[in-house]
Amino acid sequence: MFIFKRYKIRSYEMGLLFRDEEFRGLVEAGTRWFFDPLGKVRVEIVSQRDPWLVHEKLDLIVKSAAGAEVGSDRVPFLEKMLNMLVRGNRISPVATLKDRAVVLDLKDHERALVWIENRFSHVVPSGLYAYWTGLKDVRVEVVDARNVRFEHDELKVIAKSPMVQRVLDVCSVNRDRVGVLFIDGRFVDTLSPGLYAFWKGQSEAKIAEIDLRETMVDVGGQDIMTADKVTLRLNAVVTYKIDDARKAVSQTDDVRQALYRETQLVLRSVIGARDLDVFLTEKDAVASEIEESVRRRAGELGLEIASVGIRDVILPGDMKDLMNKVTEARKAAEANLISRREETAAMRSQANTAKLLADNPVLMRLRELEVLEKIAASGKLNIVLGDKTPGEKGLADKVINLL
């Protein structure tokens, strides 16, 4: 049975010395001998290449008192002497963990951001932590998590850490949108597009993302009865955008559905108060009245109405046939009236011309000459002259006189 134990600790390692399962201190690099006839000495060798020291007895290691293992009153005098004489190897004084590492004892409301070699490594919640400082540069930033919203210049880098999901809720507000922030159910702020983070376990933070772009609501297939008991089907469209994001989130659970319902009610109210003929002839005025009513209600929901339009009006089949017949009869009557007016005007013009010619023989002769000129211009003119009847003027004389 060996009563001496030998441990070789390399330059990038550190030894954790335990005697009878009680931590006694750190053992630095070198070849170390320990007199251990009862088998109570144990040295755990850990690497400092990974700065984060994870150990089940970290609380004991951190709280151990400073002092050397050799020369301490806890070690029997004979064991001290043997430790100094074995192969001439003197055990060097052993420091506490705080002399070789950064020790964090985070309270419930504290969190820590850890940088290693000037590169962000991870974020840790409340608890006890230790990081070796012998080989790598370690920098720690302690943050108060009672301020639920976490803001940092390096937030984009921090959010990519694999451990960040344990302690942070990370979310983003996309382009052309805003985020309405509620903490513990209370409105706090309206967030512009960007990346945001909130500490878990302190308060409940919720972001409602709202699209600010112009959107359309199709109000289709609405069966509405007019004042004269005619049922028609109507399709309308409403174009809107969010004007007040807080109102849009707080006033109703679904602002789009609320606008749809309000438009339905307005359509039934406005069109139901008019006869079919009035509605069809005053469609633009009806659309303006609908838009004004919808705009007023939409403002209470945090919306801005761009336009409200009636896209289609569909009549029942029998009513459509009847309307077509009415339209056809009306057009036929209008055509007949126009024809009669034209005939009357033509007859009146002929009567005026005849009276004028009767009162002016010279005009009559000019009119006859115009007719002969037209006949002559249209083709070959043959004039046949016969013998004159006794006592009457011959045809030749008449033509000569006419010409």
Residue pairs with C-beta under 8 A, 6 or more apart in sequence:
3 35
3 36
3 37
4 33
4 34
4 35
4 36
4 86
5 33
5 34
5 36
5 41
5 43
6 31
6 32
6 33
6 34
7 15
7 27
7 31
7 32
7 33
7 34
7 43
7 45
8 30
8 31
8 32
9 15
9 27
9 28
9 29
9 30
9 31
9 32
9 43
9 45
10 29
11 29
12 29
12 47
12 48
12 49
12 134
12 135
13 29
13 45
13 46
13 47
13 48
14 26
14 27
14 28
14 29
14 45
14 46
14 48
14 100
14 132
14 134
15 26
15 27
15 28
15 32
15 43
15 44
15 45
15 46
16 23
16 26
16 27
16 43
16 44
16 45
16 46
16 55
16 61
17 23
17 24
17 25
17 26
17 27
17 41
17 42
17 43
17 69
17 94
18 24
18 41
18 42
18 43
18 44
19 40
19 41
19 42
19 74
20 40
21 42
22 60
23 57
23 60
23 61
23 64
24 64
24 69
24 72
24 74
24 94
25 64
25 67
25 68
25 69
25 94
25 95
25 96
26 94
26 95
26 96
26 97
26 100
27 43
27 69
27 91
27 94
28 92
28 94
28 95
30 92
31 89
32 43
32 89
32 91
33 83
33 86
33 87
33 89
33 91
34 41
34 43
34 83
34 91
35 41
35 79
35 82
35 83
35 86
44 55
46 53
46 55
48 132
48 134
48 135
48 136
49 135
49 136
51 116
51 131
51 132
51 133
51 135
51 136
51 138
52 114
52 129
52 130
52 131
53 61
53 97
53 101
53 130
53 131
53 132
55 61
58 128
58 129
58 130
59 128
61 97
61 130
62 97
62 98
62 103
62 105
62 128
62 130
64 96
64 97
65 96
66 95
66 96
66 99
67 93
67 94
68 91
68 92
68 93
68 94
69 75
69 91
69 94
70 80
70 83
70 84
70 90
70 91
70 93
71 80
71 93
75 83
83 90
83 91
84 90
84 91
97 103
97 130
100 132
100 133
100 134
101 130
101 131
101 132
101 133
102 130
102 131
102 133
102 138
102 140
103 128
103 129
103 130
104 112
104 124
104 128
104 129
104 130
104 131
104 140
104 142
105 128
106 112
106 124
106 125
106 126
106 127
106 128
106 129
106 142
107 126
108 126
109 126
109 144
109 145
109 146
109 202
110 126
110 142
110 143
110 144
110 145
111 123
111 124
111 125
111 126
111 142
111 143
111 145
111 167
111 199
112 123
112 124
112 129
112 140
112 141
112 142
112 143
113 120
113 123
113 140
113 141
113 143
113 152
113 158
114 120
114 121
114 122
114 123
114 124
114 131
114 138
114 139
114 140
115 121
115 138
115 139
115 140
115 141
116 131
116 136
116 137
116 138
116 139
117 136
117 137
118 137
118 139
120 154
120 157
120 158
120 161
121 161
122 161
122 162
122 163
122 164
123 158
123 161
123 163
123 164
123 167
123 168
124 163
124 167
125 166
125 167
125 201
131 138
131 140
132 138
143 150
145 199
145 201
145 202
146 202
147 199
148 183
148 198
148 199
148 202
148 203
148 205
149 181
149 183
149 196
149 197
149 198
149 205
150 168
150 197
150 198
150 199
152 158
155 195
155 197
156 195
158 164
158 168
158 197
159 168
159 170
159 195
159 197
164 170
164 197
166 200
167 199
167 200
167 201
168 197
168 198
168 199
168 200
169 197
169 198
169 199
169 200
169 205
170 195
170 196
170 197
171 179
171 195
171 196
171 197
171 198
171 207
172 193
172 194
172 195
172 196
173 179
173 191
173 192
173 193
173 194
173 196
173 207
173 209
174 193
174 209
175 193
176 193
176 211
176 212
176 213
177 193
177 209
177 210
177 211
177 212
178 190
178 191
178 192
178 193
178 209
178 210
178 212
178 242
178 245
179 190
179 191
179 196
179 207
179 208
179 209
179 210
180 187
180 190
180 191
180 207
180 208
180 210
180 245
180 246
180 249
181 187
181 188
181 189
181 190
181 191
181 205
181 206
181 207
182 188
182 205
182 206
182 207
182 208
183 203
183 204
183 205
183 206
184 203
184 204
185 204
187 246
187 250
190 245
190 246
191 207
196 207
198 205
208 249
210 242
210 245
210 248
210 249
211 242
212 241
212 242
212 245
213 241
214 239
214 240
214 241
214 306
215 239
215 240
215 241
215 256
216 237
216 238
216 239
216 240
217 237
217 238
217 239
217 240
217 256
217 259
217 260
217 263
218 235
218 237
219 235
219 236
219 237
219 238
219 260
219 263
219 264
219 267
220 235
220 236
221 233
221 235
222 233
222 234
222 235
222 236
222 264
222 267
222 268
223 231
223 232
223 233
224 231
224 232
224 233
224 234
224 267
224 268
224 271
224 272
225 231
225 272
226 232
226 271
226 272
226 274
226 275
226 276
226 279
227 272
227 273
227 274
227 275
228 275
228 276
228 277
230 276
230 315
230 316
230 319
231 316
232 276
232 313
232 314
232 315
232 316
232 319
233 312
233 313
233 314
234 267
234 271
234 310
234 312
234 313
234 314
235 310
235 311
235 312
235 314
236 263
236 267
236 290
236 308
236 309
236 310
236 311
237 308
237 309
237 311
238 259
238 263
238 294
238 305
238 307
238 308
239 305
239 306
239 307
239 308
240 259
240 298
240 303
240 304
240 305
240 306
241 303
241 304
241 306
242 248
242 255
242 302
242 303
242 304
243 299
243 302
243 303
243 304
244 302
245 302
246 302
247 300
247 301
247 302
248 255
248 301
248 302
248 303
249 255
251 258
251 300
251 301
251 302
252 258
252 301
255 301
255 302
255 303
258 301
259 294
259 298
259 301
259 303
262 294
262 297
262 298
263 290
263 294
263 308
266 290
266 293
266 294
266 297
267 290
269 293
270 286
270 289
270 290
270 293
271 279
271 286
274 282
274 286
279 286
280 313
283 310
283 313
286 310
287 308
287 309
287 310
290 308
290 310
291 305
291 307
291 308
294 305
294 308
295 305
295 308
298 304
298 305
315 323
356 363
357 363
357 364
357 367
358 364
365 402
368 402
369 402
372 381
372 402
375 381
383 399
385 394
385 395
385 396
385 399
386 394
386 395
387 394
388 394
388 395
388 396
388 397
